[in-house]
C-alpha cells in the first residue's frame, strides 16, 4: 500500500510555534509523528514524503539516519526547500529513493503546490504550505499539520479525488 505525508520538520523545534502544533517539546512531536506513521505503515508499504523531512544538515547525517531507521516502510523523499542534503546522501541515510518530483498511480508528487499549474487535470500531492489548506483545485496537501500528524493512504486520496476536490481549508470548512 502507498502512504503519503509531508512537512514533519524533524529536528525543527521552532515549527511547533510557527504552525501552532500541539506539542510541548520537539521529542514529543517526533515521537508522535513516528508512532502515527508506524501504526499504519508496514515494512512492505511505500511511504512518500513530499518534502521537508527534517531540519538537520550535512553535519548531522547520523541524526537523519536514526530518524529514517525508526520509521516503517520503504521511504521515498521528494525534496523540499528545507531538505539540505544532496539526494544520494539521503539514500545513504536509508531512503529508498530521492526525487524533486515523482509520478505514482497517476498522481504527481512534489513539495511546492505552485508547480501544480504545470499539471492541469492531474491530481497533485503536495506539502510546503503546512496548514494553509488541505485541498485546493488539483492539489491535495498531505502535510502532517492538516492530517492530525498521520500519513494519508491511497484510499484517502481517492475519496477526495472522486469528491470533486472541493477547497478544504483544513478546519472542517469547505468552499
Secondary structure in CASP SS format (residue, H / E / C, confidence):
PFRMAT SS
TARGET T0000
AUTHOR 0000-0000-0000
METHOD secondary structure of the structure
MODEL  1
X C 1.00
X E 1.00
X E 1.00
X E 1.00
X E 1.00
X E 1.00
X C 1.00
X C 1.00
X C 1.00
X E 1.00
X C 1.00
X C 1.00
X C 1.00
X C 1.00
X H 1.00
X H 1.00
X H 1.00
X H 1.00
X C 1.00
X C 1.00
X C 1.00
X C 1.00
X C 1.00
X C 1.00
X C 1.00
X H 1.00
X H 1.00
X H 1.00
X H 1.00
X H 1.00
X H 1.00
X H 1.00
X H 1.00
X H 1.00
X H 1.00
X H 1.00
X H 1.00
X H 1.00
X H 1.00
X H 1.00
X C 1.00
X C 1.00
X C 1.00
X C 1.00
X C 1.00
X E 1.00
X E 1.00
X E 1.00
X E 1.00
X C 1.00
X C 1.00
X C 1.00
X C 1.00
X E 1.00
X C 1.00
X C 1.00
X C 1.00
X H 1.00
X H 1.00
X H 1.00
X H 1.00
X H 1.00
X H 1.00
X H 1.00
X H 1.00
X H 1.00
X H 1.00
X H 1.00
X H 1.00
X H 1.00
X C 1.00
X C 1.00
X C 1.00
X E 1.00
X E 1.00
X E 1.00
X E 1.00
X E 1.00
X C 1.00
X C 1.00
X C 1.00
X C 1.00
X C 1.00
X C 1.00
X C 1.00
X C 1.00
X H 1.00
X H 1.00
X H 1.00
X H 1.00
X H 1.00
X H 1.00
X C 1.00
X C 1.00
X C 1.00
X C 1.00
X E 1.00
X E 1.00
X E 1.00
X C 1.00
X C 1.00
X E 1.00
X E 1.00
X E 1.00
X C 1.00
X C 1.00
X E 1.00
X E 1.00
X E 1.00
X E 1.00
X E 1.00
X E 1.00
X H 1.00
X H 1.00
X H 1.00
X H 1.00
X H 1.00
X H 1.00
X C 1.00
X C 1.00
X C 1.00
X C 1.00
X E 1.00
X E 1.00
X E 1.00
X E 1.00
X E 1.00
X C 1.00
X C 1.00
X C 1.00
X C 1.00
X C 1.00
X C 1.00
X C 1.00
X E 1.00
X E 1.00
X C 1.00
X C 1.00
X E 1.00
X E 1.00
X E 1.00
X C 1.00
X E 1.00
X H 1.00
X H 1.00
X H 1.00
X C 1.00
X C 1.00
X C 1.00
X C 1.00
X C 1.00
X E 1.00
X E 1.00
X H 1.00
X H 1.00
X H 1.00
X H 1.00
X H 1.00
X H 1.00
X H 1.00
X H 1.00
X H 1.00
X C 1.00
X C 1.00
X C 1.00
X C 1.00
X C 1.00
X E 1.00
X C 1.00
X C 1.00
X C 1.00
X C 1.00
X C 1.00
X E 1.00
X C 1.00
END
